[in-house]
Amino acid sequence: MTILRSFKSLAASSLVALAVLGMTGCFNTYTFEPDEFGKLQNAQKGVPQTVKSKDGDDIVVDRGTNIFVRSVGGRRYSLTPYNFKLTRSQLVASDRDTLLMKSEIEEYEVDLLSTPLTVLLISAGVAVAGGLIALAVVQSQ
């Protein structure tokens, strides 16, 4: 009976972990040259806007897209699309209380939700959870 309780506890913990993982989703991160990323600092050309990643991918960025800069030390700073200023020497994002010298910025990044990977992750989680529940039911009889 102790083994069954341990298994049920493990199954419940696994379900919670899978649920949390499934809610976060999977993101693809694209990196940009500073000049291309700078196109996202204002919306004068219209929203959404398409920018080209370092790998040559065309990425559509709207007001809800997650954009970031990564400092030389590895810290990731979140920015609001079309609400920051990138000058020759610095990046200013007053809504995020961020002021960085351009020499401190290592990467310019955009995260986009990967629908196929997220669906695959959630499907795998549901399959594993269903298997654990079925196994618990079979073992309890």
Backbone as a printed PyTorch tensor [residue, N CA C, xyz], in Angstrom:
tensor([[[  0.8250,  -1.2010,   0.0000],
         [  0.0000,   0.0000,   0.0000],
         [  0.8640,   1.2580,   0.0000]],

        [[  2.0420,   1.1940,   0.6620],
         [  2.9470,   2.3400,   0.6980],
         [  3.4560,   2.6630,  -0.7010]],

        [[  3.7320,   1.6240,  -1.4970],
         [  4.2040,   1.8250,  -2.8660],
         [  3.1350,   2.5310,  -3.6810]],

        [[  1.8810,   2.1430,  -3.4940],
         [  0.7820,   2.7580,  -4.2310],
         [  0.6500,   4.2300,  -3.8680]],

        [[  0.7860,   4.5550,  -2.5890],
         [  0.7170,   5.9670,  -2.1700],
         [  1.8620,   6.7580,  -2.7740]],

        [[  3.0480,   6.1740,  -2.7550],
         [  4.2120,   6.8490,  -3.3360],
         [  3.9960,   7.0850,  -4.8220]],

        [[  3.4410,   6.0780,  -5.5070],
         [  3.1860,   6.2060,  -6.9280],
         [  2.1500,   7.2910,  -7.2070]],

        [[  1.0900,   7.3170,  -6.4090],
         [  0.0570,   8.3450,  -6.5930],
         [  0.6260,   9.7320,  -6.3380]],

        [[  1.4880,   9.8460,  -5.3350],
         [  2.1310,  11.1180,  -5.0390],
         [  3.0300,  11.5410,  -6.2020]],

        [[  3.7970,  10.5930,  -6.7430],
         [  4.6540,  10.8680,  -7.8880],
         [  3.8150,  11.2560,  -9.0990]],

        [[  2.7130,  10.5620,  -9.3110],
         [  1.8320,  10.8610, -10.4430],
         [  1.2560,  12.2630, -10.3070]],

        [[  0.8140,  12.6280,  -9.1160],
         [  0.2540,  13.9630,  -8.8980],
         [  1.3150,  15.0360,  -9.1220]],

        [[  2.5190,  14.8020,  -8.6070],
         [  3.6130,  15.7680,  -8.7970],
         [  3.9570,  15.9050, -10.2740]],

        [[  3.9730,  14.7860, -10.9850],
         [  4.2730,  14.8060, -12.4170],
         [  3.2150,  15.5870, -13.1800]],

        [[  1.9560,  15.4070, -12.8180],
         [  0.8780,  16.1380, -13.4890],
         [  1.0080,  17.6370, -13.2810]],

        [[  1.3310,  18.0330, -12.0680],
         [  1.5050,  19.4700, -11.7820],
         [  2.6790,  20.0180, -12.5850]],

        [[  3.7900,  19.2860, -12.6010],
         [  4.9670,  19.7330, -13.3530],
         [  4.6610,  19.8530, -14.8430]],

        [[  3.9480,  18.8610, -15.4000],
         [  3.5850,  18.9100, -16.8120],
         [  2.6240,  20.0580, -17.1110]],

        [[  1.7040,  20.3150, -16.2180],
         [  0.7630,  21.4190, -16.4160],
         [  1.4930,  22.7540, -16.4410]],

        [[  2.4150,  22.9410, -15.5180],
         [  3.1880,  24.1880, -15.4760],
         [  4.0340,  24.3300, -16.7370]],

        [[  4.6840,  23.2500, -17.1440],
         [  5.4960,  23.2760, -18.3530],
         [  4.6390,  23.5740, -19.5780]],

        [[  3.4720,  22.9730, -19.6500],
         [  2.5810,  23.1980, -20.7790],
         [  2.0560,  24.6190, -20.8550]],

        [[  1.8850,  25.2660, -19.7040],
         [  1.3770,  26.6400, -19.6990],
         [  2.4290,  27.6370, -20.1690]],

        [[  3.6950,  27.3080, -20.0090],
         [  4.7300,  28.2480, -20.4200],
         [  4.8970,  28.2720, -21.9230]],

        [[  4.7020,  27.1540, -22.5770],
         [  4.8340,  27.0820, -24.0170],
         [  6.2840,  27.0210, -24.4390]],

        [[  6.4910,  26.8670, -25.7340],
         [  7.8300,  26.8060, -26.3100],
         [  8.0370,  28.0400, -27.1770]],

        [[  9.1800,  28.6460, -27.0250],
         [  9.4810,  29.8450, -27.7850],
         [ 10.7190,  29.6420, -28.6460]],

        [[ 10.7140,  30.2490, -29.8220],
         [ 11.8950,  30.3300, -30.6690],
         [ 12.4920,  31.7120, -30.4400]],

        [[ 13.7950,  31.7670, -30.2100],
         [ 14.4760,  33.0440, -29.9970],
         [ 15.2880,  33.3810, -31.2420]],

        [[ 15.0720,  34.5690, -31.7800],
         [ 15.7820,  35.0590, -32.9540],
         [ 16.6750,  36.2190, -32.5320]],

        [[ 17.8810,  36.2720, -33.0860],
         [ 18.8050,  37.3670, -32.7730],
         [ 18.9170,  38.3060, -33.9700]],

        [[ 19.2360,  39.5680, -33.6570],
         [ 19.2340,  40.6110, -34.6810],
         [ 20.4790,  41.4750, -34.5890]],

        [[ 20.8040,  42.0890, -35.7110],
         [ 21.8380,  43.1250, -35.7320],
         [ 21.2260,  44.3740, -35.0930]],

        [[ 22.0610,  45.2170, -34.4640],
         [ 21.5230,  46.4160, -33.7940],
         [ 20.6900,  47.3170, -34.7100]],

        [[ 21.1100,  47.5080, -35.9550],
         [ 20.3590,  48.3900, -36.8610],
         [ 18.9810,  47.8320, -37.1870]],

        [[ 18.9070,  46.5170, -37.3800],
         [ 17.6170,  45.8920, -37.6880],
         [ 16.6960,  45.9310, -36.4670]],

        [[ 17.2600,  45.6510, -35.2900],
         [ 16.4940,  45.7020, -34.0470],
         [ 16.0060,  47.1350, -33.7880]],

        [[ 16.8050,  48.1160, -34.1670],
         [ 16.4400,  49.5210, -33.9860],
         [ 15.1710,  49.9150, -34.7180]],

        [[ 14.7740,  49.1480, -35.7300],
         [ 13.5220,  49.4260, -36.4510],
         [ 12.3050,  49.2360, -35.5570]],

        [[ 12.4970,  48.5490, -34.4180],
         [ 11.3920,  48.2740, -33.5030],
         [ 11.2350,  49.3350, -32.4210]],

        [[ 11.9680,  50.4540, -32.5400],
         [ 11.9080,  51.4510, -31.4740],
         [ 10.7590,  52.4350, -31.6100]],

        [[ 10.1710,  52.5310, -32.7820],
         [  8.9780,  53.3700, -32.8910],
         [  8.0540,  52.8160, -33.9550]],

        [[  6.8280,  53.2140, -33.8950],
         [  5.7920,  52.6430, -34.7640],
         [  5.4230,  53.5670, -35.9150]],

        [[  6.3370,  54.4440, -36.3230],
         [  6.0090,  55.3770, -37.3960],
         [  5.7320,  54.6800, -38.7190]],

        [[  6.3550,  53.5190, -38.9340],
         [  6.1550,  52.7910, -40.1860],
         [  4.9560,  51.8540, -40.1170]],

        [[  4.3020,  51.8100, -38.9730],
         [  3.1300,  50.9440, -38.8180],
         [  3.4400,  49.7020, -38.0070]],

        [[  2.4010,  49.1390, -37.4670],
         [  2.5160,  47.9370, -36.6420],
         [  1.5360,  46.9170, -37.2120]],

        [[  1.8550,  45.6710, -37.3560],
         [  3.1390,  45.0490, -37.0500],
         [  4.1880,  45.3910, -38.0990]],

        [[  5.4340,  45.1360, -37.7310],
         [  6.5590,  45.4230, -38.6010],
         [  7.3770,  44.1480, -38.8020]],

        [[  7.9290,  43.9770, -39.9860],
         [  8.7540,  42.8050, -40.2720],
         [ 10.2170,  43.2030, -40.2420]],

        [[ 11.0080,  42.4390, -39.4770],
         [ 12.4480,  42.6670, -39.4000],
         [ 13.1650,  41.3700, -39.7450]],

        [[ 14.4150,  41.4770, -40.1810],
         [ 15.1800,  40.3180, -40.6130],
         [ 16.1780,  39.9140, -39.5370]],

        [[ 16.1210,  38.6400, -39.1190],
         [ 17.0410,  38.1300, -38.1000],
         [ 18.4350,  37.9320, -38.6930]],

        [[ 19.4020,  37.6420, -37.8330],
         [ 20.7690,  37.3750, -38.2990],
         [ 20.8110,  36.1710, -39.2280]],

        [[ 19.8940,  35.2160, -39.0220],
         [ 19.8430,  34.0190, -39.8620],
         [ 19.0790,  34.2380, -41.1600]],

        [[ 18.5510,  35.4420, -41.3710],
         [ 17.8360,  35.7520, -42.6000],
         [ 16.3440,  35.4980, -42.5470]],

        [[ 15.8080,  35.1390, -41.3770],
         [ 14.3700,  34.9110, -41.2480],
         [ 13.6260,  36.2350, -41.1340]],

        [[ 12.4860,  36.3400, -41.8060],
         [ 11.6160,  37.5050, -41.6580],
         [ 10.7330,  37.2860, -40.4450]],

        [[ 10.8200,  38.1780, -39.4550],
         [ 10.0850,  38.0530, -38.2050],
         [  9.1080,  39.2120, -38.0840]],

        [[  7.8440,  38.8900, -37.8640],
         [  6.8060,  39.9060, -37.6990],
         [  6.6810,  40.2290, -36.2100]],

        [[  6.8200,  41.5180, -35.8990],
         [  6.7720,  41.9740, -34.5070],
         [  5.6020,  42.9330, -34.3440]],

        [[  4.7030,  42.5980, -33.3960],
         [  3.6090,  43.5110, -33.0760],
         [  3.7980,  44.0200, -31.6490]],

        [[  2.8290,  44.7210, -31.1440],
         [  2.9630,  45.3180, -29.8040],
         [  3.0270,  44.2740, -28.6810]],

        [[  2.5450,  43.0720, -28.9200],
         [  2.5440,  42.0310, -27.8890],
         [  3.7240,  41.0700, -27.9680]],

        [[  4.6180,  41.2840, -28.9140],
         [  5.7690,  40.3940, -29.0780],
         [  6.7850,  40.6320, -27.9600]],

        [[  7.4040,  39.5450, -27.4840],
         [  8.4310,  39.6500, -26.4500],
         [  9.7690,  39.9750, -27.0980]],

        [[ 10.3320,  41.1500, -26.7540],
         [ 11.6420,  41.5130, -27.2650],
         [ 12.5740,  41.7880, -26.0850]],

        [[ 13.8650,  41.5300, -26.3020],
         [ 14.8420,  41.6100, -25.2250],
         [ 16.1830,  42.0820, -25.7580]],

        [[ 17.0100,  42.5560, -24.8310],
         [ 18.4380,  42.6960, -25.0930],
         [ 19.1550,  41.8950, -24.0130]],

        [[ 20.2850,  41.3030, -24.3890],
         [ 21.0850,  40.5230, -23.4460],
         [ 22.4090,  41.2470, -23.2590]],

        [[ 22.7300,  41.5190, -21.9830],
         [ 23.9600,  42.2420, -21.6780],
         [ 25.1690,  41.3190, -21.8130]],

        [[ 26.3440,  41.9070, -21.8130],
         [ 27.5870,  41.1520, -21.9070],
         [ 27.6750,  40.1370, -20.7680]],

        [[ 27.1580,  40.4650, -19.6010],
         [ 27.1680,  39.5500, -18.4630],
         [ 26.1270,  38.4530, -18.5360]],

        [[ 25.2340,  38.4830, -19.5310],
         [ 24.2390,  37.4430, -19.7140],
         [ 22.8490,  37.7790, -19.2000]],

        [[ 22.6920,  38.9280, -18.5490],
         [ 21.3640,  39.3030, -18.0590],
         [ 20.4710,  39.7110, -19.2250]],

        [[ 19.2230,  39.2970, -19.1480],
         [ 18.2570,  39.5690, -20.2050],
         [ 17.3130,  40.6780, -19.7510]],

        [[ 17.2200,  41.7470, -20.5390],
         [ 16.3580,  42.8840, -20.2270],
         [ 15.1720,  42.8800, -21.1890]],

        [[ 13.9790,  42.8690, -20.6400],
         [ 12.7570,  42.9040, -21.4370],
         [ 12.4800,  44.3430, -21.8770]],

        [[ 12.0490,  44.4910, -23.1220],
         [ 11.6830,  45.8070, -23.6610],
         [ 10.2560,  45.7470, -24.1820]],

        [[  9.6340,  46.8940, -24.2680],
         [  8.3120,  47.0070, -24.8700],
         [  8.4940,  47.4140, -26.3240]],

        [[  7.9760,  46.6110, -27.2730],
         [  8.1260,  46.9800, -28.6800],
         [  7.5720,  48.3790, -28.9500]],

        [[  8.3070,  49.1290, -29.7430],
         [  7.9170,  50.4670, -30.1820],
         [  7.8590,  51.4770, -29.0380]],

        [[  8.5480,  51.1720, -27.9390],
         [  8.5370,  52.0900, -26.7930],
         [  9.9150,  52.1430, -26.1260]],

        [[ 10.9610,  52.2550, -26.9470],
         [ 12.3160,  52.4230, -26.4350],
         [ 13.1000,  53.2580, -27.4370]],

        [[ 14.2560,  53.7110, -27.0240],
         [ 15.0880,  54.5440, -27.8950],
         [ 16.4850,  53.9400, -27.9450]],

        [[ 16.9660,  53.6870, -29.1510],
         [ 18.2920,  53.1450, -29.3680],
         [ 19.1110,  54.2080, -30.0980]],

        [[ 20.0510,  54.8230, -29.3850],
         [ 20.8940,  55.8660, -29.9750],
         [ 22.2440,  55.2570, -30.3640]],

        [[ 23.1680,  56.0930, -30.7870],
         [ 24.5060,  55.6090, -31.1390],
         [ 25.2200,  54.9970, -29.9490]],

        [[ 24.9270,  55.5040, -28.7550],
         [ 25.7050,  55.0740, -27.5930],
         [ 24.9180,  54.3140, -26.5340]],

        [[ 23.5880,  54.4150, -26.5470],
         [ 22.8360,  53.7930, -25.4560],
         [ 21.4420,  53.3570, -25.8650]],

        [[ 20.8660,  52.5340, -24.9960],
         [ 19.4840,  52.0940, -25.1330],
         [ 18.7210,  52.6340, -23.9320]],

        [[ 17.6010,  53.2960, -24.2040],
         [ 16.7770,  53.8580, -23.1410],
         [ 15.3690,  53.2850, -23.2790]],

        [[ 14.9070,  52.6460, -22.1990],
         [ 13.5300,  52.1390, -22.1360],
         [ 12.9400,  52.6660, -20.8390]],

        [[ 12.3790,  53.8580, -20.9050],
         [ 11.9120,  54.5180, -19.6830],
         [ 10.7680,  53.7780, -19.0030]],

        [[  9.9160,  53.0890, -19.7640],
         [  8.8160,  52.3430, -19.1400],
         [  9.3150,  51.1360, -18.3550]],

        [[ 10.5340,  50.6800, -18.6180],
         [ 11.1280,  49.5390, -17.9170],
         [ 12.2840,  49.9610, -17.0080]],

        [[ 12.4890,  51.2690, -16.8750],
         [ 13.6080,  51.7990, -16.0810],
         [ 14.9300,  51.1680, -16.5020]],

        [[ 15.1530,  51.1250, -17.8110],
         [ 16.3700,  50.5140, -18.3450],
         [ 17.1750,  51.5470, -19.1020]],

        [[ 18.4470,  51.6300, -18.7470],
         [ 19.4040,  52.4790, -19.4450],
         [ 20.6880,  51.6730, -19.5770]],

        [[ 21.0380,  51.3130, -20.8080],
         [ 22.2340,  50.5120, -21.0540],
         [ 23.0910,  51.1780, -22.1150]],

        [[ 24.3980,  51.1260, -21.9180],
         [ 25.3040,  51.5620, -22.9630],
         [ 25.3010,  50.4820, -24.0460]],

        [[ 25.3770,  50.8870, -25.3190],
         [ 25.3630,  49.8950, -26.3990],
         [ 26.5400,  48.9340, -26.2910]],

        [[ 27.6420,  49.4080, -25.7240],
         [ 28.8080,  48.5410, -25.5600],
         [ 28.5490,  47.4270, -24.5440]],

        [[ 27.5170,  47.5830, -23.6990],
         [ 27.1580,  46.5640, -22.7070],
         [ 26.1920,  45.5190, -23.2640]],

        [[ 25.6620,  45.7470, -24.4660],
         [ 24.6650,  44.8490, -25.0520],
         [ 25.3600,  43.8490, -25.9710]],

        [[ 25.1110,  42.5730, -25.6940],
         [ 25.7190,  41.5020, -26.4940],
         [ 24.7810,  41.0140, -27.5910]],

        [[ 23.4810,  40.8620, -27.2780],
         [ 22.5150,  40.3230, -28.2330],
         [ 21.2170,  41.1220, -28.2190]],

        [[ 20.5730,  41.1850, -29.3670],
         [ 19.2540,  41.7720, -29.5280],
         [ 18.3420,  40.6280, -29.9290]],

        [[ 17.2810,  40.3550, -29.1500],
         [ 16.5030,  39.1330, -29.3180],
         [ 14.9940,  39.3840, -29.4020]],

        [[ 14.3250,  38.4960, -30.1330],
         [ 12.8630,  38.4600, -30.2030],
         [ 12.4420,  37.0210, -29.9630]],

        [[ 11.4720,  36.8170, -29.0650],
         [ 10.9160,  35.4920, -28.7880],
         [  9.5450,  35.3850, -29.4380]],

        [[  9.3470,  34.3150, -30.2030],
         [  8.0380,  34.0330, -30.7980],
         [  7.5610,  32.6650, -30.3460]],

        [[  6.2880,  32.5770, -30.0110],
         [  5.6940,  31.3140, -29.5900],
         [  5.7350,  30.3280, -30.7520]],

        [[  6.2230,  29.1220, -30.4890],
         [  6.2530,  28.0610, -31.4890],
         [  5.0240,  27.1800, -31.2740]],

        [[  4.0080,  27.3760, -32.0750],
         [  2.7590,  26.6380, -31.9190],
         [  2.9470,  25.1280, -32.0680]],

        [[  3.6680,  24.6450, -33.0900],
         [  3.8190,  23.1830, -33.2090],
         [  4.5280,  22.5620, -32.0050]],

        [[  5.5800,  23.1890, -31.5170],
         [  6.2910,  22.6320, -30.3650],
         [  5.4370,  22.6810, -29.1030]],

        [[  4.6680,  23.7520, -28.9440],
         [  3.8070,  23.8690, -27.7720],
         [  2.7190,  22.8000, -27.8030]],

        [[  2.1000,  22.5840, -28.9590],
         [  1.0680,  21.5530, -29.1000],
         [  1.6720,  20.1740, -28.8310]],

        [[  2.8800,  19.9260, -29.3530],
         [  3.5510,  18.6460, -29.1200],
         [  3.8420,  18.4530, -27.6340]],

        [[  4.3060,  19.4890, -26.9610],
         [  4.6040,  19.4030, -25.5320],
         [  3.3450,  19.1090, -24.7300]],

        [[  2.2520,  19.8060, -25.0200],
         [  1.0040,  19.5970, -24.3000],
         [  0.4530,  18.1990, -24.5800]],

        [[  0.5260,  17.7540, -25.8330],
         [  0.0410,  16.4120, -26.1840],
         [  0.8420,  15.3400, -25.4540]],

        [[  2.1570,  15.5040, -25.4130],
         [  2.9910,  14.5370, -24.6920],
         [  2.6480,  14.5370, -23.2070]],

        [[  2.4080,  15.7060, -22.6510],
         [  2.0340,  15.8030, -21.2370],
         [  0.7220,  15.1110, -20.9540]],

        [[ -0.2540,  15.3030, -21.8290],
         [ -1.5540,  14.6500, -21.6570],
         [ -1.4030,  13.1350, -21.7690]],

        [[ -0.5920,  12.6700, -22.7170],
         [ -0.3810,  11.2290, -22.8820],
         [  0.2960,  10.6270, -21.6580]],

        [[  1.3090,  11.2950, -21.1440],
         [  2.0030,  10.7960, -19.9530],
         [  1.0570,  10.8020, -18.7550]],

        [[  0.3050,  11.8820, -18.5840],
         [ -0.6340,  11.9660, -17.4640],
         [ -1.6920,  10.8660, -17.5680]],

        [[ -2.2190,  10.6460, -18.7660],
         [ -3.2130,   9.5900, -18.9620],
         [ -2.6310,   8.2220, -18.6550]],

        [[ -1.4010,   7.9910, -19.0660],
         [ -0.7400,   6.7160, -18.7660],
         [ -0.5350,   6.5170, -17.2810]],

        [[ -0.1220,   7.5730, -16.5830],
         [  0.0720,   7.4730, -15.1350],
         [ -1.2420,   7.2080, -14.4050]],

        [[ -2.2880,   7.8710, -14.8390],
         [ -3.5960,   7.6670, -14.2100],
         [ -4.0910,   6.2430, -14.4590]],

        [[ -3.9430,   5.7670, -15.7060],
         [ -4.3720,   4.4030, -16.0240],
         [ -3.5700,   3.3770, -15.2330]],

        [[ -2.2770,   3.6130, -15.1050],
         [ -1.4380,   2.7010, -14.3260],
         [ -1.8330,   2.6970, -12.8480]],

        [[ -2.1530,   3.8530, -12.3180],
         [ -2.5750,   3.9420, -10.9070],
         [ -3.8930,   3.2130, -10.7050]],

        [[ -4.8100,   3.3510, -11.6500],
         [ -6.1080,   2.6790, -11.5410],
         [ -5.9270,   1.1730, -11.6050]],

        [[ -5.0980,   0.6960, -12.5190],
         [ -4.8650,  -0.7460, -12.6740],
         [ -4.2060,  -1.3190, -11.4170]],

        [[ -3.2360,  -0.6000, -10.8640],
         [ -2.5210,  -1.1030,  -9.6890],
         [ -3.3690,  -1.0550,  -8.4180]],

        [[ -4.3650,  -0.1850,  -8.3670],
         [ -5.1930,  -0.0910,  -7.1730],
         [ -6.2320,  -1.1970,  -7.0920]],

        [[ -6.4510,  -1.9260,  -8.1630],
         [ -7.4770,  -2.9750,  -8.1750],
         [ -6.9150,  -4.2990,  -7.7490]]])
